């Protein structure tokens, strides 16, 4: 009985020691993985957003797209009422015709005075007629410029897609009035998606341009593959805001708990799984494997 009791105690002690040792080992591994591996849960899918604005102002007579529609480059997005631009073009053409007639008359008068002898027309009159013809020609050129501008305004009343992409958050409606240069439609540029991973500052030494990256999308089975494209070289300093005199406005309160800054790392997407629809703003976990460490391990082997 004594031997059995001692053996049972030893087994209990051995099992307890093994469990505690395994727990400590796994805890150390998790801690090392958390502190010394380049990964973050704070990843965001981003895309180029093209802000579409008209070059001319006016009433919207037609909206040719719907929200979230995919459009090709050069496809009509919306139409600004053309009637006013047609009137402006006709007016500019009429003025140009008048200027042309005046120029032809002045040119003909200058030619007749230049052909006459000195006893009929003085040299001063010849010069005056020549200058009048040149002035009329300049006015005609100016009028033709106004015609070309009116034509351009008429063409620009039709707003076309500058890139392939998706119409996003469409709020424009027929009857709205838009100003020239006013942003009234957004296009998510197709093929421009990338991922921003916000990594803690102490992990930047583990990340290099060209490193392979995997992005696990939140709440899905999909994983994107890519590589590190660039690392941000600066973020805003919230404690160094300038005042009205352009002096540093330093916060006198120092918090004892200091959180690591998050630095954006841009990741190019190399592969998108079939059946997955990417949208700007989606979140993911980003894990980066350093190519330099892989090279070192292959040299050791």
LINQUIDA-V778617 format. One record per backbone hydrogen bond with DSSP energy under -1.0 kcal/mol. CO is the residue of the C=O (numbers start at 1). NH is the residue of the N-H. Records with the same first field share a line. If there is no record, write none. Layout:
CO = NH  NH
This chain:
1 = 5
2 = 6
3 = 7
4 = 8
5 = 9
6 = 10
7 = 11
8 = 12
9 = 13
10 = 14
11 = 15
12 = 16
13 = 17
14 = 18
15 = 19
16 = 20
17 = 21
18 = 22
19 = 23
20 = 24
21 = 25
22 = 26
23 = 27
24 = 28
25 = 29
26 = 30
27 = 31
28 = 32
29 = 33
30 = 34
31 = 35
32 = 36
37 = 39
38 = 288
40 = 286
41 = 43
42 = 198
43 = 284
44 = 196
45 = 281
46 = 194
48 = 189
50 = 187
52 = 184  185
54 = 181
58 = 178
59 = 81
60 = 175
62 = 79
66 = 69
69 = 167
71 = 165
72 = 75
75 = 161
77 = 64
78 = 159
79 = 61  62
82 = 86
83 = 87
84 = 88
85 = 89
86 = 90
87 = 91
88 = 92
89 = 93
90 = 94
91 = 95
92 = 96
93 = 97
94 = 98
95 = 99
96 = 100
97 = 101
98 = 102
99 = 103
100 = 104
101 = 105
102 = 106
103 = 107
104 = 108
105 = 109
106 = 110
107 = 111
108 = 112
109 = 113
110 = 114
111 = 115
112 = 116
117 = 121
122 = 126
123 = 127
124 = 128
125 = 129
126 = 130
127 = 131
128 = 132
129 = 133
130 = 134
131 = 135
132 = 136
133 = 137
134 = 138
135 = 139
136 = 140
137 = 141
138 = 142
139 = 143
140 = 144
141 = 145
142 = 146
143 = 147
144 = 148
145 = 149
146 = 150
147 = 151
148 = 152
149 = 153
150 = 154
151 = 155
152 = 156
155 = 158
157 = 80
159 = 77  78
161 = 74
164 = 190
165 = 71
166 = 188
167 = 68
173 = 176
176 = 60
178 = 58
179 = 182
185 = 52
186 = 168
187 = 50
188 = 166
189 = 192
194 = 46
195 = 267
196 = 44
197 = 265
199 = 263
200 = 203
201 = 204
203 = 206
204 = 207
208 = 211
211 = 228
212 = 289
213 = 226
214 = 287
215 = 224
216 = 285
217 = 220
222 = 217
224 = 215
225 = 270  271
226 = 213
227 = 268
228 = 210
230 = 266
237 = 240
241 = 249
243 = 246
247 = 243
261 = 201
263 = 199
264 = 232
265 = 197
266 = 229  230
267 = 195
268 = 227
271 = 225
273 = 276
279 = 282
282 = 45
283 = 218
284 = 43
285 = 216
286 = 40
287 = 214
289 = 212
290 = 294
291 = 295
292 = 296
293 = 297
294 = 298
295 = 299
296 = 300
297 = 301
